[in-house]
Amino acid sequence: MKNRRAAGILAVAASLSLVLAGCASTTDSAEETTAETTAAETATEEVAEEVAEECTEPILIGSAMAQTGFMSPFDVPALDTARIAIDATNAAGGVLGCQLELIEVDGETNPDKGAQIATDLIDQGAQLMLVTCDYDINAKASQVAQDAGVLVIAPCVGDTIMGPDAGLTLGFSLGSAVPGEAAIMAEWAFEEFGPKASLFKDMSIKYTQNQCKVFEERWIQLGGEIVSAPEFSQTPEGSLAAPVTAQVKEIKDSNPDVVALCSYPGGGAEAAAALRAGGVETPVVSGFGMDGAFWLGAVPDLSNFYFVTYASVFGDDPNPKVAELLSAYKGLTGNDAATSGLVTGASSIEAFALAAEQAGSTNGADLAAALEAFDNVDLTAGPTSFSPQLHVNVTRPMAVMQVQDGSHSFIEYRAAEQPILN
């Protein structure tokens, strides 16, 4: 496409300028140096003008992510860091010589609202759709993008269904999927606490259902035993649909070494509070859904709580890219990050920009092909790989975190020894 050609010419001209200047400094006269450098600078300026003429409109990125509703604690930080990455990309020259422009509308954690937003923004020319971090909520919006031939990225979906399994050949997640996340939960907890585990299963969404399913399979592979597995659910507003007193008693009576809580706030916070109120002091392990401190008011001075997530937002993450992004995030919002899912927002833009430059195109199919060739590409969220069969990461290292006396701290990064792909 034209933008690819112009960007390529600009890069060649810039490189040529450096080569000519370097050669002239050692072999030519000062006059020749000046003449050649001036000629190269003129050529570069002419190409820059050509790029400006050809790239008359920005590349539009649409967002139907949730700024309200129960998904907002996960979506909003990721959307904020997407803005940060867009600004950084534009400052570095944009993508294919074009600036990026973000148009965002609140999806309200509402599948139908998200679908309408996607339709409207794609009609306006969006060439990338960002959708909410749960497949159950984003499925309709993702299908709209798929049908229109537009790449769609959910920054932190944790289910491998986000992709070919759902017929989304143009659908990707920059998240770390449950087959890896829950396997890490099981492997780490088995080493620390095993061999008896209880599952506390939130059946509200596919992410939490699959989380406990993978945990159980990996736990049994490790030689562990599931001693109880009570279920509960949440309302659409994010609170327990019914009391969990009986479930807590079942867990307590089964005397586990560890409880795997597969859930997310607010109902997940209420479930954690019910465990402690019911006398279950057993260590609890969870996943990204229980990241953050915003829900700890439900369980003051919580201890023996562990979770697997993308990174630490509590000032102790060893990854300098994470520290830099957290600093930029606070500069943008004035707030500390609520959850570490924000790293995937920046990485969504990083991945889009790299794929577009590699493909020389913003066509959805071309972008998807470029992304499918990613092999441990170094993004802020960590080493990122995709394939034609899998559009979510399952082997990326994740942070193991702990909560003791109401305070969070980083334990380690680790990857799943054996992801469970069903």
N, C-alpha and C positions, 0 to 999 in steps of 0.2 A: 504494500500500500504506500501512498505518497509519504505519509509521516515516517515510515520506516526508512525510506530512501533518504529523506531529508536529515533524519537523525544520524543515519550512517555517514552521510557526506559531512555533516558537522563534526562527527567524531574523527573522521579521517583528516579533515582540515586542521583540527586542533592538534592531532598527533603530528601531522606534517610540520606544523609551526614549531613544535618542540624539537623535532629531529633537525630541521634546518638551523635553528638557533644553536643547537649543540654542536653541529658540524662546523658552522662558521666560526665559532669561538676558538677552534683549534687549527683551522687550515686556511681560512679566508681573511681578507682584510676587513677592517672595521666598517669600510663603506659597503662591502658586499654583505656583511652581516646585517647592517641596517636595512639595505635594500631588500634582502630576502625575507627578513622578519616582517618588514612593512607589507611586503606582498602577501605573506602568509596571513597576517592579521586582516588584511583587506579581504582575502578569500574567505576567512572565517566569518567576517562580518556579513559578507554577501550571502553565505549559506544560512547564517542566522536569520537574515531578512527573508530568505526563501522559506525557512521553517515557519516564521511568523505569518507569511502570506498563506502557506498551505494549511496551517493549523489555525483555522479561523474560529473554531469552537472548542470549548474544553471537553474532556472526557467526563461524562456524567456518571456518578455513582449514586444509586438510590438506596435508601435504607427504610425498611419496614420493621426495624427492631423495636422492642418494647421499652418505652420510657415510663410507662405506668403498668400496674398489675404485678403479679407475683414473679414474673421473669425479669422485672426491671433491675433488681440488684445485680443480676448477671449481665444483662444487655447494656445497661447505661455505661458502666466503666469501659466495656469493650468498644462501644461507639465513641466514647471520648478519646480513646487511644487511636482509633481509626482516624479521627480528626487530626491528632498529633502526627500520625504517619503521613497523612495527605499533605499537611503543611510542609513536612520535611521533604517529601517527594517533589513537591512543587518548587521548593527552594533550590533543589538540586537539578532542576531543569524539566521536571514533569516526566511523563511517560510518552514515548514515541514523539517527543517534541511538544506535547500538549500538556496543559495544566489539568489537574483533576479538580472536579467540583462535586461536592457532596450535597445531595438533597435528602433531607430526612423528615419522615412523618412518623408519629407515634403509632406503633402497631397495637398498643394497649393490651398485649398478651391475648389477643383475639384473632383466631385463625381467619375469620371472614374479613376482618378489618385489614389484616396483613395482605390478603389476596387482592383486595381493592386497591391498596396502596401500590402494590407491585404492578398492577395493571396500569394505574395512572402514571407512575414514574417511567415505566418502560415506554408508554406512549409519548412521554416527553423526551425519550432518547437515552435512557439509562443503559449503560453497557456492562454494568455490574450491579447485582442486587445483594445487599446485606440483609439477612433475615435473622429472626430471633434464635436464641441458643437452645431451643428444644424442638425436635422434629415434629412432635404432635401439634405444636403451635404453628410451626412455619411451613407445614406440608403444602397447604393451599397456595401460599405465596411462592414457594419454590416451584410448584407445578406451573404457575403462571409464567415464571421466568424460563423454565424448561421449554414450554410450548412456544415461547417467543424467540428461542435461540440465544438467550442471555445467560451468561455465567451467574451462578448464585452461590454465595458463601455464607454459611452460618458460622460466625467466629468460634463458638465454643460448644457446638453440639457434641455429645459424648456417645453417640450411637452410630454404628456402622451403616445403619439404614440411610444415612445422609449421603446418597450417592447411587450407584447402580442398583443396589438392592431395592431401592424405591423407584427405579426407572429414571433416576436423575443423573443422566450422563453428564450434565452440566452443573451438578450440585456437589459442593465440597464443604468440609468443615476443617477449620484450622485448630480444632480441639483435639484432645487426646481421648480416644474412644474407650468405652467400657471394657472391651476385651483386654486392654492393657491396664487401665485404671483399677478395675476390680481384681485383676490378677495380682497387681502390686499390693492391694489391700490384704488379700489372702496370704500372699507369700510373706509379707512383713509381719502380719499379725500371728501367723503360725510360728514363725521364728521366735517372736517375743512372748507369746501367751499360750499357744495351742495346748492340746489338740481338740478341745471341745468348743464349738461355736454355736451361738444362737443367731438366727436371722430375724431382724425386725424390718418387715417388708412393706414399704409404702407402694401401694398398687395404683397410685394416681396417674403416673405417666410411664411411658415405655423406658425412659432412662433408668428410673429407680427399679423397675421390674427386672430389667436386664442386669443391673448392677448386682443384685442379690443372686440372680441365676448364675452369673459368671463366678461370683465369689464362692458359691456352693460347689460348683464343678471343680474349681481349682483347689478348694479346701480338701475335697475328697481325694483328688489326685495326690495331694501332699501327705495323705494318710490321716487326715482329720475326720471328725465326726460332727454332724449337725444334730444338736440335741433338741432344738425347738425352732419353729419358724412361723410365728404369728404374723398376721397381716393387718394393715390399717389403710385408710385413705384420707385424702384431703379434699376440702371444698375448692371450687375454682378461685375463691378469694385467698386461699392459702392458709387454712387452719384445719385442725382435725375435724373430720366429718362426724366422729363419735368418740366418746371416751375410750381410752386404751387400758383401762384398769385390768381387765381380764388378760390382755396380752402381756402386760408387765408381770402379772402373777405367773403366767406360763413360763416366761423367761426365767424368773427368779427360781421357780421350782425345778427347772432343768439344770441349774447350777453350771452355767457355761464358764469357760475361761475367758471368752471375749464375746462381745455382741457386735454384729455387723449391722449398722443402721443404714439402710438404703433409703435416703429421703433428701428433703430440702426444706428450708424455712418457708413459712412459719410453722406448718404442721410438724416438720421434722424437729424443730426446736421444742415444740410442745411434747413430742414423743420422747426426746432426750430428757426433758424436765420430768416427765412421768416416770421414766426409769429410775432416776435418782430419788424422786419422791416416794417411789414404791420400794425403796431399799435395795435396788440393784446398783452396787458400787463397782461392778465388774468393768474392766476397760471396754471402751466402745471405739470401734473403728468405722470410718465413713469415707466418703469420696468428695469430689469437687462440689457436689450439691450442698455440703455443709461447711464450705469455706467461709471465712470472714468472722468478724466479731460483732456484726450488727445485730445478731440474734441472741447474743449471750445474756441479754437482760432476762430471758426466760429461764435461765439456769445460772444464777449468780454463783461465782466461785467454782465453776465447773472444773473438774480434774479428771485425769485418766481418760481423756478424749483425744482421739487421733484421727487424722484424715489425710487423704492423698489428693493433691491438687497440682496446679501448674507451677506455682512459685510461691514464695513467701512475700506478703505485703506488709510485713511487720519489722522491716528494717534490717533483717539478718540474712537475706538471700545472697548466696555467694556469686551469682551471675551478674557481672557488671552491666549487661544489657538491660536486665530487669531493673537494677538500681537506677539506671539512667531514665528508663521509661517512667518509673514511679515518681521520680523528681519532676519530669515534664508534666505528668498527670496532675501532680499537686500544683504546679505552676499554672496549669490551665483552669483547674476547677477550684483551687483553694482548699481541697480536701484530700485526706489520705484515701487510698483505694479501699473499697469495701471487700472485694474478692480479687483473686489473682487471674480470673478469667479475662481481665483487661489486656493481658499480654497477647491474647489471640486477636484482639481488634487491630492492633498495630500490625501483627503478622498477616492478617487478611489482606491489608493494603500492600505490604511488602511482597507477598506471594503474587498478587494480581499484577503489580508493576514488573516483577521479574518475568512472569509468564508472558505478559504483553510484549516486553522487549525481545524475549526469545522467539515468540511467534511472529513478531512484526505485525501484530493485528490485535484488535479487541473483539473479533468475532468469537462467539461463545465456544464453538467447536474447536477453534484454533487454540484458545486459551486453555480449554480442558485438556487437550493433547499435550500442551506444554507443562501443565501442572502434573499430569500423570507420569511425566518423566522426572519429577523431583526425586532425588535420592539423597537423603540426609542434608538437605539444603539448610544452611545456618540462618534461622530466623530468630527473632526475639523470643518466641515461644519455645525455641529449642530446635534440634535437628528434625527436619520435616520431610517425609516421604509419602508419595502417593503411587498408585498403580491403576491400570484400567479397571481392576476389580474392586479396589478399595480407595475411597476418597476421604478417609479419616485416618489419623495416625493411631497405631496400637503399640508401637515399640519405642516411642519417645520417652526419655526419662521424666519422671514427675517428682514433685517434692512431697516428702512425708513430713507432716506437721503434728505438733502436739499442743494441747491446752491443759495447763496445770494452774490451779488456783485462779482461773479466769484469765490467764495470760498465754499468748501464743508464742511458740518458738519453732524454728526450723530444726529438723533432725538430719535429713539426708535427701539427696536425689538418688533415685534408682529406677531402672527400667524393669518391665515384667520379664521374668525368666521364661515364662511360657504363656503368652496371651491366649485367651480362649475364644476362638472364632467359631461360631455355630453356623 
